[in-house]
Amino acid sequence: MRKKLLVTVIAATITGLGGCSDSSDSSDTPAAIDTNPNTEFLATLAVPATYNFESRFVAGEESAQYSGQVARQVLIADLNTEIGSKLEARIADGTWTSDTTKADVLAVLNSYFVEGTNAVGDNPILLTTTPPTLQTTYNEISSDKNLVDKLAGNDSATDHKDWDAGAFEGWTAASPQALVESWFDIIATNTAAQAGGAVRIHPVTGETLKVYHTDDGLDLQQLVQKFLLGAVTFSQGTDDYFDDATEGKGLLTDNTVADGDKPYTELQHQYDEGFGYFGAARDYLAYTDEEIAGKAGREGFSEGYHDTNGDNAIDLNGEFNFGNSTNAAKRDLGSQSGTDFTKTAMQALLTGRTIIARAGDDGDGALTEVEMAVLKEQRDIAVSAWEKAIAATVVHYINDVLTDMDKADANDGSYSYAAHTKHWAELKGFALGLQFNPRSPLNNGTRFKAVHDLLGERPALPGGADFAAYRDALMAARALMQEAYGFSQADVENW
């Protein structure tokens, strides 16, 4: 979506998304000879510009509903706010004192992670917008939702690897849940100590360390948030709802009848839930990349959300851009080669959902062989763009860490421990999530393990014996990422 408005006639360009065109440079080959049924089918689709699809069972009702996924997006965002500022705010206002224990802090963290809306459901959500959000509590979005149940390894019916039995890589932890719990334990220990009066000062820079900082290079706020965006949203989207490896799940679900008394079929809902984990607003294509990224743009769009229906409220079920969908825009903005992860992903998602809807409009809803083939193609396009945006974000933070290391070497007072650890945590947290996509090019052979062997579990800090060598390791990791995803040299150097 680059730096211009996307007023796009999707149907006119949709054949290019299918990857099936067989055009020839030879003037002796008539263009009309292309008889690929997938290409012909794509050319007949009228794809809407927004993610709205009327129910074929209940007249006038929206069939695309994914409130559970929105609730988890908000739980991740608010847990991030809790770790980043609310824990220390309790200390500052006297709510937490020397009597506060690690268990007290863990209870707060797990109220989002383990209990979810069963604990915080009637609490005001922490995410704020202007105008205010339509939903003011978690239960107004969706009830009975948490994060731990949807973490890779815990909702395991479709997992392409057994994440709880040794398949989890990139960190010394028995499982994704065990890793999150280990980070929570450190945060809780630090918070209880600070509530008791312990203040940690970085010995070189003089920075006051936060409760989420460790003394050996970790920013646990960023690690938790970025890892959850991979181990919950990316994992669920790619290895569950958009997958076709497990009968009765994902794309292999029924599209002929309503799902109980709901206004959608099971297949429609599975696909919509995958869309909800990508995190895009329904009118994502109406935003510029600057607006999705929350960096600039028109009034009412420039913070990454927009009151599309003009009711003076931001409906989190369609008018807000969450998580990974925003990083796609940030990387498009920084691309030198002209990547368009945002547009590519959204158009493919819209095309796939249109195929599912049309199967019901034209027949009983059962997908033909051609319809299923094209649906899988569009899934592959969307998931690839989604993953490339994450991978490009890893590259971006590798570059940030290299800059932090240069500042340390310059010894001119510009180096910040907080910035260094933040950037490293973001690159590592995002990189860990790439293992959860069964179609990931990084997971071919030993690339994923090689990248994480180079990254390690801590950044090299100034003064350490391995500081210079770690710069070489980061460059090698970046080169492996470039190779896996086919990124241009200009992009990997400038992201």
Buried (B, 14 or more C-beta within 10 A) or exposed (E): BBEEBBEBEBBEEBBEBBBBBEEEEEEEEEEEEBEBEBBEBBEEBEBBBBBBBBBBBBEEEBBBBBBBBBBBBBBBBBBBBBBBEEBBEBBEEEEBEEEBBBEBBBBBBBBBBBBBBBBBBEBEBBBEBEEEBBBBBBBBBBBEBBBBEBBBBBBBEBBBBEBBEEBBBBBEBBBBBBBBBBBBBBBBBBBBBBBBEEEBEBEEBEBEBBBBBBEEBBBBBBBBBBBBBBBBBBBBBBBBBBBBBBEEBBBBBBBBEBBEEBBBBBBBBBBBBBBBBBBBBBBBBBBBBBBBBBBEBEEBBBBBBBBBEEEEBBBBBBBBBBBBBBBBBBBBBBBEEEBBBBBBBBBBBBBBBBBBBBBBEEEEBEBBEBBBBBBBBBBBBBBBBBBBBBBBBBBBBBBBBBBBBEBBEEEEEEBBBBBBBBBBBBBBBBBBBBBBBBBBBBBEEEBBBBBBBBBBEBBBBBEBEEBEEBBEBBEBBBBBBBEBBEBBEEBBEBB
